[in-house]
Each structure stands twice: as C-alpha cells, then as structure tokens.
Amino acid sequence: MRARTTLAAGALGALTAAVLLTGCGDAGSSGTDAPEQGASGAGCAPVAGDQLVVLTDDKKLQNTDNVIPAINAKAATPQLVAALDKVSAKLDTPKLIQLNRAVDVDRKTPQVAAQEFASANGVTDGIEKGPGGQITVGAGNFSESQTIAELYKIALTAAGYQVKVQTIGNRELYEPALEKGQIQVVPEYAATMAEFLNTKANGKDAQPVSSPELDKTVAALKTEGDKAGLVFGQPSQAQDQNAFAVTKAFADKYGVSTLSELAAKCSGQATVLAGPPECPQRPKCQAGLVEVYDFKAGSFSSLDAGGPQTKNALKTGSASVGLVFSSDAALATS
C-alpha cells in the first residue's frame, strides 16, 4: 500500500509511518519481551491464518484520519469543491482497501486503478462544469495518495479543468506548495493534517485539536486551514489510521470482533501483541489499549509499524494481535 504515511501529524510515507504511531512504545530488540505485569489470565494464543481482519475500535481509541481533499483557498470554486466531494462520497474504507490491493498486490498503475474505480462507482455522474483552467493535484510519495490523486484528476477533468497529478513527497514538502498555490489540491487525512497545521502554527507542544469524533476533527481542521489559506471538502468514510488486526481464524476461534471483546476474552499470558518498538508506551498503541480497553497482553513482540514483519507474525501464528493500518491491502474487506 505505501511506505506509510498517516501516522500522527508528520510527514508521509516512511516518515509518516513513524508519526501515525503516536500509538506505540518502548524501544526493544526484535523478539518477544517478557510478559507485562498484570496479564494474569490465560490469554489467547496466536492462531495462524492467511486472512487478516481488523477488530472494531468500539471505544474510539484512534482519532479520525478520514481521507479529505485539501484545497488552496484561491482555487476553491464551488464546482471544483463539488467535484472533489463526489470522490469523497464514493470512498469508504473497504473500497480504499480494494484500491490499494489493485495497485500494491495486483500491480495496476494508480491511473488504471482509479479509472476502473471511477467507472464502476459513477464518480463523474452529474458533475457540474466549472470555469476551467489549469489544476495541479499533488500526491504524497506512496501509492494510496497517488491513486486518490488520480481519482481527483478524473473528477476535476469531468468538471472542465485541465488537470495533472504531481507526486511531491512528504507533507513537509507538499503542504507549503499547497499554501503557495504551486499545487491546488492534495488528498489528505483529517486528524493528521489537523495536527500538522496545529503544530506548525502553535509549536510542537501545542494542545492536540483532533478527536475520535469526525465532526470535531474536521471543524478543528477547517479552523487551522483558515489560518493557512486552505479549505477542505467533505470527508470521505475511508479511513487510514492505526488499527489492530488478528487472523480470521483467531477471531473465529475466540469469538472476538471488537477490541472490547479482545480485552475481555484475551487479556493474559498467552496473548502476544506485535508492533513497532515504540508501541508499548504510545497512547495510540499498547499504552492506549491498556488505558482505554484494559487490555493486558502477556508479551510484546517488537517488529515493525504495520509492515510485513507484523503481518507475517500474525499469519504464521507468532502473534495474536498486531498493529496495522486500516486501509492496508492485506486486510479482508468482508
């Protein structure tokens, strides 16, 4: 899917991989750390399987990183915003997973994947023509951003604009370009962008403004955007944020589909949590699972941030539950 980019309020790609992980903890050697104190139950031993499923975050540990179009205010004609909102209306997390799978697994280009999605989902139906002109859609340096940028291009072309997509790099590079009008549109993630703008304006220790509630996050995002000359379209229902996955075989064996059920049924010695080294002390990873859900893993396996090591540990039966990203192409969508 991507090098990883939606972490906390930082850059995209690998850089963001480190950021979204305002959710995970203590540096450690790769391998499995000793059981945490308090994990006194039996727990749930890992169950190998090829299919991964995300456990529902029913108590809203994670903030809302919904895909949302970011727009230079001077370019934000009603027709341009409405065209981008058509893309948002067609996207949800299962569809985003399928788009990522088309590019990252099936090896289609972002252009082909976007065109197939737009045709199948009627993205351009009823789009009103705008005043026209040149529009550059920026994209981060990972495939998900590039595919959504291609969807924006399709919608804006239908609205009468001459559109090109330009891959720029991480947020630290493309956000200033968006402010300056060097690009006019870029796909963004609501909570991550809100915190990026917040800390850019108010310092790295600024009080967080994003929330597990989408309406509150978007309101904060628009407030921060006003200060930077940016506006935002409608958020989609597609989310790319920290999530916790198990194999379908694990979920079926232990009867868990939510994080609350995981905590209630699987806190204990046999349960292995996998994630990046920083996970145990991060508020959106193990520390948050303890605080919000009272989930106590028996041990922690220090691997990577939603990458191949964590997913392989789940599939091979080395980990019970692992940190992933919610739009990962490896996840099951039904």
Sequence and secondary structure as in RCSB ss.txt:
>XXXX:A:sequence
MRARTTLAAGALGALTAAVLLTGCGDAGSSGTDAPEQGASGAGCAPVAGDQLVVLTDDKKLQNTDNVIPAINAKA
ATPQLVAALDKVSAKLDTPKLIQLNRAVDVDRKTPQVAAQEFASANGVTDGIEKGPGGQITVGAGNFSESQTIAE
LYKIALTAAGYQVKVQTIGNRELYEPALEKGQIQVVPEYAATMAEFLNTKANGKDAQPVSSPELDKTVAALKTEG
DKAGLVFGQPSQAQDQNAFAVTKAFADKYGVSTLSELAAKCSGQATVLAGPPECPQRPKCQAGLVEVYDFKAGSF
SSLDAGGPQTKNALKTGSASVGLVFSSDAALATS
>XXXX:A:secstr
  S   SSSS SHHHHHHHHTTT      SEE    TT  SB       S EEE B TT  S   BEEEEEEGGG
  HHHHHHHHHHHHH BHHHHHHHHHHHHTS   HHHHHHHHHHHHTTTTT       EEEEEEESSHHHHHHHH
HHHHHHHHTT EEEEEEEESHHHHHHHHHHTSS EEEEEHHHHHHHHHHHHH TT      SSHHHHHHHHHHHH
HHHTEEE    B B SEEEEEEHHHHHHHT  BHHHHHHHH EEEEEEEE TTGGG TTTHHHHHHHH   EEEE
EE  SSSHHHHHHHHTTS SEEEEETT TTB   
